[in-house]
Amino acid sequence: MKVEGSAEEDNRAAVGGRGHAYEKGVKYLSERGLTVLPDKYVLPLHERPRSKDGNLSPLRSGNSIRLPMVDFRELRGPNRRGVVESIAEACGKHGFFQVVNHGIPTEILTDMIDVTAGFFKQPFEERERYMSPDMFSPVRYGTSMNQKKDSVLCWRDFLKITCPPTMSEGSLRHWPSSPADFRKLVANYARETKHMSLVLMEAILEGLLILHKPNNEGPGVDNISDDGIDREVGNVMEMFKAGSQLMVMNCYPPCPQPNLTLGMPPHSDYGFLTLLLQDEVAGLQVHHEEEWVTVDPVPGSFAVNVGDHLEIFSNGRYRSVFHRVLANHEMSRVSVVSIHSFPFDATVRPWTELVDEANPSLYRDTSFACFMDYISSREPKKKNFLESRKLPSQNI
């Protein structure tokens, strides 16, 4: 006997009674007036978004954190050493920091948020053009984390774009052409964030050398090249200049029952550095001191976090940190993630400058291809890929 107005009826009405409708994404479901969260998105009780005291984690409460602030402008000034050490401390203690005074024009940031929101506001038929089961596709629209493997789907749609090194008009032909100026606006933003990532990585490398050689007045003082940068830092920086950049545009539409699911589950990022631009809607949480805390958006700033590759490269001095995204009932949220690493075909291993008899290598060699093979064959959970790269003889 049917129960009128039951959750099952609401679910079936929202997806038309077809299981594959879930694969069309949460924006598709939200646009159909979903009022009850489908079972496919309901997390087990112990995985639902709760704080340490067992209460549901609200988006805005006293349970929030201000990330360590890094003044990007001072990296080009007389206080560079102090800023480098501040970044090193943030990477070691928090795995996250906030960048202000970065010099990227406000218009470029606003345009990026607007064009991201505009892409997801398009009819599903337009978004569907970029759906692909191929995780190596240079442009891919999808939902959840890995909708083919996830046992419970998360309340998130995404557009992933591989950024070519040149950003020439011809190299962007696979990118969406709609909304208007999509390619131009995203390419402008990608160039700016690429530059920022290079400046930050140079500072991070210097900070690692300061930690490893604390009595030096500067990085690698016995091995300084003509331009004042340690030769080994310069060699690594050449890898980053030719390195990979993956842009991920995320959409979290209003969720009918946000206490039952997550926008993204606890995870770490695979690359070296992740630069996050978010709109004014809070949602990002980081795992800090055994508790989930909300990172309130700071207008015009970037949240930057350590990725798995940087943890490996630093030989465990810096740790990639669990973070997740809450869903909410009232507002749609968009964010733009820019993930930076070595070239896709490069090997990532602990930096030789940091490995010696007293500090043996703690991780196996890895690569982007190794990461993709891993996550495409199973459901990604927490930091399970990184755990698979740790040498079994080491307890870190």
Secondary structure, DSSP 8 states (H G I E B T S, - for coil): ---TT-HHHHHHHHHTT-GGGGGG-HHHHHTTT--S--GGG---GGGSSB-TTSSB--SSSS-EE---EEEGGGGGSTTHHHHHHHHHHHHHHTSEEEEE-----HHHHHHHHHHHHHHHHS-HHHHHTTB-S-TT-SEEEEETTTTTT-SS--S-EEEEEE--SS--TGGGTTS---STTHHHHHHHHHHHHHHHHHHHHHHHHHHHHHHHSTT-SSTTTTSB-TTSSBHHHHHHHHHHHT-EEEEEEEEE---S-GGG--SEEEE--SSSEEEEEE-SS--EEEEETTEEEEE---TT-EEEEE-HHHHHHTTTSS----EEE---SS--EEEEEEEEES-TT--B---GGG-SSSS---B--B-HHHHHHHHHTS---BTHHHHHHB-TT---
